[in-house]
Amino acid sequence: MRRLGVLGAAVIVTVGLTACSVKQDTGGAGDGTPKEINFLTFETPNLPPAYWDAAIKRVTDKYPDIKVNKQVAPTTQGRTAYAKQLLQSGQFPDVMIAVDPAGFAEAGNLYDWKPGELGDFQFPDANPIKGGHHQLPANTQTIPPIYYNKKMFADAGITATPKTWAELVQASEKLKAKGLQPFVIGGGKDGFPAAMIMTGVVSVDVYGKTPDWLTQRRAGKVKFADSDFQAAVAKFADLSAKGLLDKDSVSRDYAATEQAFLDGKGAMYPMGNWFAANADTKKHDFEIGVFNFPSDSGKLVVPAYTGGGMSVNAKSKNLDAAKRFAIAFQTDKGQIDASVKADGLVPAIKGYQMPSDIGPVLKAGYELYKEAVDKKAVVNSFGWETADDGFLPGFKEKFYAVAQDLVTGRKSAADACAYLDTEWEKAG
């Protein structure tokens, strides 16, 4: 993202400090009446129920006047759609995490955090919607690096990680020639695993040249069918046309996709840096490496996103309790440490120190991110942006669907881009 190259530098400067700067305010409501709030979460292989329960308990131990009812979105990537359903049925949660604020904020359904309330966050101005801030800017994630099976690379005679797109294709063809599946991808009910390669190639090729491309799309200055965007999509479609993607795998959900890589069913796994946590902790019988998504020329371009934190229902009957819970949850060092190890994120909290015992894959990915920040090579991650420079409401599902159509060959690159333009106009 345009801001992230500058903002990310703050991560490198402050990450070595010794303590989180969050203020330990233990004040409650004062009248002894429990303030009940509903908290919409999501569960993944990295963030199981026990993670959420422990984090909630730490906050409610601190604020005993707050009672939290945990709600869980039915699919890992369906939380925004589920939040919309809850809003329409009059059950909009008081607090929600990693829900895309677009649409909710403009309609006045999300609380607009004030500058004085964001003092513990490194990037308080991240992801504005019409000048307001409706989601706590809690962490940074790179989306996607490419994780790889070092044994399969060695077996295929690949001696160096790809730095260019041509090298990536060549490595994929060597793997295929050895009878090895080059990429592990998915889709299914979660959608996004099918789109990871498309996210990478568009971020690197399009945003690498025009960092504000999606902002320009919102303004009607560019289209998906334009040559630069369509050329990036064609590279993704070409992988499938060459037999380098498993067309049948798009029915596989996120958890099964991750497990397929850990089970050695493919050599490369394009995924957000949250996978690093499981790469370091889950059982597998090979060494995992990681490299940046390659560009045509080898120029370093690293897609990333800062945000993903909590939003609060502006109309919550217990608004103060909801706000206190959200801030305390996001700045609790125990929760941050657990989420770093479980989900591989880079916390965007002032004064936070990364745990010394993070695993080698997470550490390697973090070093790649630091290099990108140092070289001012960080751009938005296509499809993961929020706020004024993000997708229009409801468009993300169209993006996931078209990515699956490109993998299976149901759409050509030209057809896919024309479809995206049509759906964009409908969403607008």
Disulfide bonds with the S-S distance in Angstrom:
none
